[in-house]
Amino acid sequence: MNLAPTDQLEIVRLRPDLEGPLTEFFEDLAESGEGARFHPHPFTADAARERTHSSGRDAYCVAIADGRVLGYGMLRGWDEGYAVPSLGIAIRADAQGSGLGRLVMNYLHTEARRRGAPRIRLKVYPDNVRAVALYRSMGYEYRQELENGQLVGFKELGPQPR
């Protein structure tokens, strides 16, 4: 990922004006085959519209620089009544390995803690070695049994700092 020194990286909550950049990001994910490993919802223009116009409790964010979405993150489950949200992230292929995944996850951990979640849940395919290692390094502990072929990990958040 080569960014000009003037590019400013931001992590922002999804909002309607980001529908176009998110749609482009979703199209790139679908074309790259990442949808086989990360599939919380379809990667379509309709899904981008739904997320950028969401008014529920679930949290959606993007890492964006120069109008281009480099990463996408979410905490889902609150809208369905769960106390423990499920975390999901996707990072554009040319931004992987830059620390962006860790940054987006730290943002989501802070948001979940701020909202009073006691822990976070995620699922990952065992052959996604980089992601499994990242999540483990960030404090996720995996159950022994798989769910639909995926490892299920949990991270305890502890109390919100005052």
C-alpha positions in Angstrom: 0.0 0.0 0.0 1.7 3.2 -1.2 0.0 6.3 0.1 1.1 9.8 -0.6 2.3 11.7 2.6 -0.8 13.9 2.3 -3.3 11.0 2.6 -5.0 11.0 5.9 -6.2 7.7 7.3 -9.4 7.8 9.2 -11.6 5.2 10.9 -15.2 6.5 10.6 -18.7 5.2 11.3 -20.5 4.4 8.1 -22.8 7.1 6.8 -24.8 7.7 3.6 -22.1 9.6 1.8 -19.8 6.5 2.0 -22.2 4.3 0.0 -20.2 4.7 -3.2 -16.8 3.9 -1.7 -18.2 1.0 0.3 -19.8 -0.4 -2.8 -16.5 -0.3 -4.6 -14.8 -2.0 -1.7 -17.5 -4.7 -1.6 -17.0 -5.2 -5.4 -13.3 -5.6 -4.9 -13.8 -8.1 -2.1 -16.2 -10.2 -4.2 -13.8 -10.1 -7.2 -10.8 -11.0 -5.1 -12.5 -14.1 -3.7 -12.3 -12.8 -0.1 -16.0 -13.4 0.1 -15.2 -17.1 0.5 -13.5 -16.4 3.8 -15.6 -13.5 5.0 -19.3 -13.7 4.3 -21.4 -11.9 6.9 -23.7 -10.5 4.2 -23.6 -10.2 0.4 -21.0 -7.8 -1.1 -23.5 -5.9 -3.2 -24.5 -2.3 -3.8 -27.7 -3.1 -1.8 -25.7 -4.3 1.1 -23.6 -1.2 1.0 -26.7 1.0 1.0 -28.2 -1.0 3.9 -25.1 -0.6 6.0 -24.5 3.1 5.2 -28.1 4.0 6.0 -28.3 1.7 9.1 -30.0 3.3 12.2 -29.8 0.2 14.5 -27.5 -0.5 17.3 -25.1 -2.6 15.2 -21.8 -0.8 14.5 -20.2 -0.5 11.1 -17.0 1.4 10.3 -14.5 1.9 7.5 -10.8 2.8 7.4 -10.6 5.3 4.6 -7.9 7.4 2.9 -8.3 9.8 0.0 -11.9 8.7 -0.5 -10.9 5.0 -0.8 -12.1 2.4 1.6 -9.1 0.3 2.8 -10.8 -1.7 5.5 -14.3 -2.5 6.8 -15.3 -3.5 10.3 -18.5 -4.4 12.1 -20.0 -5.4 15.4 -23.3 -7.2 14.8 -25.9 -8.9 17.0 -27.2 -6.0 19.1 -30.0 -5.4 16.7 -31.1 -9.1 17.2 -30.9 -8.7 21.0 -27.5 -10.3 21.7 -25.4 -8.9 24.6 -22.2 -10.2 23.0 -21.6 -8.8 19.5 -19.9 -10.6 16.7 -16.9 -8.8 15.1 -15.9 -9.0 11.5 -13.3 -7.2 9.5 -12.1 -7.2 5.9 -9.0 -5.4 4.6 -8.3 -4.5 1.0 -5.7 -6.9 -0.4 -3.1 -4.1 -1.1 -3.5 -2.9 2.5 -3.0 -6.2 4.2 0.1 -6.6 6.4 0.2 -2.9 7.1 -1.3 -3.0 10.7 -4.7 -1.8 9.4 -6.6 -4.9 10.6 -5.2 -4.5 14.1 -6.2 -0.8 14.0 -9.8 -1.5 12.9 -10.1 -4.2 15.5 -8.8 -2.0 18.3 -11.4 0.6 17.3 -14.2 -2.0 17.4 -13.0 -3.3 20.8 -13.2 0.2 22.1 -16.6 0.7 20.7 -17.9 -2.6 22.1 -16.4 -1.7 25.5 -17.9 1.8 25.4 -21.3 0.2 24.7 -21.0 -2.1 27.7 -20.4 -5.4 25.9 -18.7 -7.9 28.2 -16.9 -9.7 25.4 -16.7 -10.0 21.7 -17.2 -13.1 19.5 -15.8 -13.8 16.0 -15.5 -16.7 13.6 -12.6 -17.5 11.3 -11.6 -20.4 9.0 -8.7 -22.4 10.4 -6.8 -22.1 7.1 -6.8 -18.3 7.4 -3.6 -18.5 9.3 -2.8 -14.8 9.3 -6.2 -13.9 10.7 -6.1 -16.7 13.3 -2.7 -15.5 14.5 -3.8 -11.8 14.5 -6.9 -12.6 16.6 -5.0 -14.8 19.0 -2.4 -12.0 19.4 -5.2 -9.7 20.3 -6.5 -11.9 23.1 -9.0 -14.1 21.4 -9.3 -17.6 22.8 -10.8 -20.3 20.5 -13.2 -23.0 21.4 -12.2 -26.6 20.5 -15.3 -27.3 18.4 -15.8 -25.7 15.0 -19.0 -24.0 13.9 -19.8 -24.5 10.3 -16.2 -25.2 9.7 -15.0 -22.1 11.5 -13.1 -21.5 14.7 -15.1 -19.5 17.2 -13.1 -17.1 19.3 -14.0 -14.9 22.3 -12.2 -11.9 23.8 -13.1 -10.7 27.3 -13.3 -6.9 27.3 -13.4 -6.0 31.0 -15.0 -2.8 32.3 -15.0 0.4 30.4 -12.2 2.8 31.6 -13.4 5.9 33.3 
